[in-house]
Amino acid sequence: MKIEHFAYNVSKPVEIAAWYCENLGFVVKHKFDKAPHTHFLADETGQVMIEIYCNPPEEVPDYANMNPLQLHLAFVSPDPVADAERLIAAGCVEVDDLQFDDGTHLKMLKDPWGFSIQLCKRGTPMV
C-alpha cells in the first residue's frame, strides 16, 4: 500500500494552503472553492500530499495547545537553522531544538495557526 495523503481539519484552509505553498514549497493539486474549502497539497516530490479542510468547523483540534509530539508534520531539511529562521520570519514560533550525537538536528516549530512542523536533518538520512 502507498499513502496518498494525510488529512487534517483546520480553521482557515484557504489561508493555510496559501501559506504552505509560499513557505513550505507545496503545490495545490486540487481544491474546492466552496466550504469546506478542501485543498490537496503536494510536496516538492509530488509523491506526498496533505489534505486540509474545515469540516466540521466546531471540531477543529486545538493544535496550538497540543504537544508537538502528539502530532506534527516533518520535513527533510538540509539546514534546519536557516529554514527555521525563514519560517519564523513568516510567522512560525520555535518550540524545540534538538541535536544528537549522530549528527541529527531536529527543530520543532508551530505554524501561524499552531500546527506543529518539524525540520529534520538526520545524521543518517531515512528517506
DARA-V612506 format. One record per backbone hydrogen bond with DSSP energy under -0.5 kcal/mol. NH is the residue of the N-H (numbers start at 1). CO is the residue of the C=O. If there is no record, write none. Layout:
# DARA-V612506
nh->NH co->CO
nh->NH co->CO
This chain:
# DARA-V612506
nh->6 co->49
nh->8 co->51
nh->10 co->53
nh->16 co->12
nh->17 co->13
nh->18 co->14
nh->19 co->15
nh->20 co->16
nh->21 co->17
nh->22 co->18
nh->23 co->19
nh->24 co->20
nh->25 co->21
nh->26 co->20
nh->27 co->42
nh->29 co->27
nh->29 co->40
nh->30 co->40
nh->32 co->38
nh->37 co->34
nh->39 co->52
nh->40 co->30
nh->41 co->39
nh->41 co->50
nh->42 co->27
nh->43 co->48
nh->46 co->43
nh->49 co->4
nh->50 co->41
nh->51 co->6
nh->52 co->39
nh->53 co->8
nh->54 co->36
nh->55 co->56
nh->59 co->56
nh->60 co->57
nh->63 co->61
nh->65 co->62
nh->66 co->63
nh->70 co->67
nh->71 co->67
nh->73 co->116
nh->74 co->72
nh->75 co->118
nh->77 co->120
nh->83 co->79
nh->84 co->80
nh->85 co->81
nh->86 co->82
nh->87 co->83
nh->88 co->84
nh->89 co->85
nh->90 co->86
nh->91 co->88
nh->92 co->87
nh->93 co->110
nh->95 co->108
nh->96 co->108
nh->98 co->106
nh->100 co->104
nh->103 co->100
nh->105 co->121
nh->106 co->98
nh->107 co->119
nh->108 co->96
nh->109 co->107
nh->109 co->117
nh->110 co->93
nh->111 co->115
nh->114 co->111
nh->117 co->109
nh->118 co->73
nh->119 co->107
nh->120 co->75
nh->120 co->118
nh->121 co->105
nh->121 co->119
nh->122 co->120
